[in-house]
Amino acid sequence: MIFKSSVVKAQWDTWCYYHGGTYYLYYLITDQSPGEGFGVATSTDGVHWTDQGWALRASDDMVHFLGTGSVWKAVDFAESGCFICNYSEWRLDETGRRTQNILFARSEDLVHWTKYGDQHLFPVDTRFYERYGRWDCIFAIPRAEGGYWGTWTATPIGRDSLEGGIGLGFSRDGLHWEALPAPTIIPDTDESGAFHRLGDRNGDSYGAYHSDRRGEVHAMFGKWGAGMLAYRANGVQGPYLQAGPGSPLLQSPHTYFSRYFEAPDGVLVNHHSMDGRRAEADRVITYAAPFKRFTVDADGIQRWRWWSGNEALKGSQVDTAAPVDLQRGVVIETSLDLGDMGNGQLAMDVDGDTCKITFATDGRVSFSNPSAPEDWQRHLAVDCDIAFGRRVSLRVLVRRGMLELYADEWFVECWTMGCPDSRRLRLLPDRGGSVDEVHVWQMDL
């Protein structure tokens, strides 16, 4: 919603890193395929981005696509000042079949990357994983013995489909990795986004129950056709059990592939959102979404909250009765009185179409745009498993057909409204008396 590269036609997965007062946003470049390389953008506030363009390109040996990565420090960072990233390439093996391999690159400034080369290639470990399955996108966290634990997308031996699965392993130096047997995942899922162990970060704040949950591991794994799901384990090696409300953390096809990263004020989440358009080669158009704050509630359920840094999105305040420019984007803040019937509604006119967000006190939320194209969901239902009080505070971000909703500071969901070329939004009069005072800001992007 807030950043799309102007250097490339299309982008997909994102991952982030913070260092020395700068946020680094990496984006998978998908102009002609699921991946040809990745680029990077930089920001001092996590909202306004400067696009640095291409950071790494696929080799001539790649035959299918280059896959996503993430960034961590080399174990000798204090001496070398070196950061490491991983990426993957599908190449042909000696039998002529495509197989995915993980590779690595290094950087001292997080913008310019140099490949380590094939001597550090990490091939599929066929003791535990299918040779011709997935082998992609390591996400690393610190290991008590030194080095890193990692989870990545990998297909365990015997899995029915070669299209996905979750892998696990470790590295003593951040560059050379060893695979372990696949962790138990219940229910099974398809792509590894990230994991985080409570207490790894100094100053983590999860409330009074933090010490009771220290060492607990929370993960985000992707499920085809569903989105990003929340999982929990008592240790890095699992088993991982789905833990959370009835709805995914993110629902596809509106948004996908969330990851964690550490910022000065806590652990944040990044992901991307779809605006409903497609570029050449039928590539979906996506934007990097605003960051969210990662939290775990008293029941051990992963939930995301509004990140205070996103206040920098607010530009000039505008008349709530006047249309606002959807190409620039808008931030809406209000509250709903859900009344004796336990429900309320916020309605918007988007270039003549009526879009509605409906709330119930039991945590059910629905989005509706009857005029959306058939390939997007005209009606989206979410069960965020939060018992709202009679009055619920709302924050709604809308830009270029993409919408994000927060209720009482909790992130609810992203929604592709199916109207990426719409120009104007106007709030419709509240006929039921449930909408409180409304404040609207044009986005400052």
Secondary structure, DSSP 8 states (H G I E B T S, - for coil): --B--SSSS-EEEEEEEEETTEEEEEEEE-SSSS-SEEEEEEESSSSS-EEEEEEEE--TT-SS-EE---EEE-TTHHHH--EEEEEEEEEE-TTS-EEEEEEEEEESSSSS-EE--GGG-B---TTTB-TTS-EEEEEEEE-TTSSEEEEEEE-BTT-S-SS--EEEEEESSSSSEEEE----EES--SEEEEEEETTSSTT----TTHHHHTT-EEEEEEETTTEEEEEEESSTT--EEE-S-SS-SEETTTEEEEEEEEETTEEEEEEEEEEEEE-GGG-EEEEE---EEEEE-TTS-EEEEE-GGGGGGEEEEE-TTS-EETTT-EEEEEEEE-TTTTEEEEEEEETTEEEEEEEETTSEEEEE-TTS-TTS-SEEEEE------SEEEEEEEEETTEEEEEETTEEEEEEE-S-TT--EEEE---SSS-B---EEEEE--
